Amino acid sequence: MFKRKNKPIVKSLCSIADPNAPFNYVEAYKMLCTNIEFLSATQKCKNIMITSTLANEGKTNISINLALTLSGYNKSVCLVECDLRKPAIHRYIDSKRNSLGLTNVLKGQSDIPSVLHKVSGTKMSILLAGSIPPNPSELLSSPNMKKLVDELETQFDYVIYDTPPVFLVTDAVALGKYMDGAVFVVKHNFTDKNVVIQAKKNLEAGGVKILGAIYSSYNAKQASSYSKYSNYYYYEYYSHDSDDKSGKPKSRRSRHASPHGSLEADE
């Protein structure tokens, strides 16, 4: 196993690792991880893409906390920053925006061990975006990207890919062909329903399998009788059961505290 750099998570992140994080906030991610483990028992689910329709829906915050939570289950996890146009994860760790990372590996300028950061006290590693390229979609759909995906898959139990919004650029769809599936983040009262539907169609047209959706920043006090919790998120994940004669995917639903609470994701 290669040696990695140790990097602490910056406290400005609304992190599940924060000892003051609300119980329901932490439990929401635990339930999400349980469902991913459930899917993994019935289908290949190691390479997971986190995306959204537009920017500022919380996908980067969710990607970080999902990776942290999975690592807390004694799973080795790598978080790969694939938003090569507006990288943001460097803001959450002690690193600079122009740090070497994914693009430098894809261009043959660096190897994975030299640019992979280990989060202190966890089994989580981070591969930052690296130098901003002029051709993000081409890099993410390149044979070198497939090679990188295959290599990380042999080193980690799960690899989480934080990708750009689907409706704005084609990067996520380009990468999607190498993924086992995508988790789609939709922010409450933020994105028009028709735009979300079109973004979903864009993913499916590119052959991307949607594992489920996270409904973020949902305020239960304003919308339901569950007033003792300040924020909720709704997620839905799918499994194909051969006993279902209709041939339609079954859905399982749950409602828990919002993954990023009232925090606005800075992406």
Secondary structure as UniProt FT lines:
FT   STRAND          5..7
FT   TURN            11..12
FT   TURN            16..17
FT   TURN            19..20
FT   HELIX           23..42
FT   STRAND          47..52
FT   HELIX           59..72
FT   TURN            73..74
FT   STRAND          77..81
FT   HELIX           89..92
FT   TURN            97..98
FT   HELIX           102..106
FT   TURN            107..108
FT   HELIX           112..115
FT   STRAND          116..119
FT   TURN            120..121
FT   STRAND          124..127
FT   HELIX           136..140
FT   HELIX           143..155
FT   STRAND          158..162
FT   TURN            166..168
FT   HELIX           171..176
FT   TURN            177..178
FT   STRAND          181..187
FT   TURN            188..190
FT   HELIX           193..205
FT   TURN            206..207
FT   STRAND          210..218
FT   HELIX           220..223
FT   TURN            227..228
FT   STRAND          232..239
FT   TURN            242..243
FT   TURN            245..246
FT   STRAND          250..256
FT   TURN            259..262
//
